[in-house]
Amino acid sequence: MKRFWIPVLAWIMCIVPSAMAQESATAFVGARIIPIVGEEIESGVLIVKDGKIAEVRATDDRNFADGTVVVDVAGKVLMPGLICTHSHIGGVGGGDGSGPLHPEVRVYDAINIRSSGFRRAVAGGLTTLNIMPGSGHLLSGQTVYVKLREANTIEDRFIHFKDGRIAGGMKMANGTNSQRNKPFPGTRGKSASLVREMFVDAMEYRDKMAKFKDDDKKRPARDLGKEFLIEVLEGRRVVHHHTHRNDDIMTVLRLSKEFGFRVVLHHVSEGWMVADEIAESGAPCSILIIDSPGGKIEARNLIFETGAFLEEAGVLTAFHTDDWITDSRVFLRMAALGVRAGMSRQKALEALTIAGAKILELDDRIGSLEPNKDADFVVLDGDPFSVYTKVLETYVEGKKVFDRSDPEDFLHAVGGFGAGHDQEPYLCCRSHESDG
């Protein structure tokens, strides 16, 4: 009997301290806290436990439970981790030149988890991304929502919806990007007709599968692309739609209404021209502000005031990097430009955080500093909208994933030799005729 209990007791002695360590809390004290939901706190306390936010105190009260680790962040600013609703980091590749529509393609089958783009992202305070295939197709594939945790494989960064599905949407586009030589469409009208035909085919497939589900002879052969389109038609997968010109935006809204799919409008360079129509549709927008416009003719009317126009119309609006179009390390600056052009400070802050969380349907977990949400947050050395402010630390689910004082992290924050040389992503705006 003694021989049995000795190893059991040894096992218990090892497990108990480990469990106690996991339950210990960390309190970040003295910082100005921007919770997004609620008023800013001049000098408060953020308590993190088991990867979650346990408490946010609107006072510098340092009465903590025994074992709490105290981190002094006096003079710093704490805000939620930033959320990018449209990114291309990781050397991603989606659909190819074989056709304009690829609903069966999963972008996460083409993401290099060791891309230095991920290091740049956390250096910019980003903690959650919607990684998309490029926009050179009417439909280039499925997107994936990821947390920027330390990871060895892409699976380590997956976010899952409550029903267990890998979180993500469907990437679509219109305008000039998809207008190429056959089999691609040559006009805007043909582009819309191909999309309409695709959804009609998917609806017929869905109906036949339901009608003949028990009849092997009449049931259609399995079609992966149509299966994912059914998710779109049934509202289980949202469409993230690249669109610039005002007429292209209206085409997207027209198709969305016709087939009943949920849509997020991305870029909307001319969204300010049809802000009321966007608001009436209920579609949210994911927008981009660049300080050196050029290169894409259909984005010639992009203005800094787009965020302000959409805010005034009542449109849920988030910012995105479109990295590499805008470097993830300067994401905060985009919202600052929006404020300069008339957007309110509060809505600009929300556009970096909770608005993106809502667009990704993750606002019950991320996007604000509230109890029971994931402990994703950023430590800044100044106001988020100051050009002089730097990201000092980034935390994902309570774990530090970026520290500017670490030489390797600092290198990724500022760039230079050794900061990474990755494979080129499958860019949407150039020819791929010679690609293998």
Order of alpha helices (4+ residues) and beta strands (2+ residues): alpha-beta-beta-beta-beta-beta-beta-alpha-beta-beta-beta-beta-alpha-alpha-beta-alpha-beta-alpha-beta-alpha-beta-alpha-alpha-alpha-beta-beta-beta-alpha
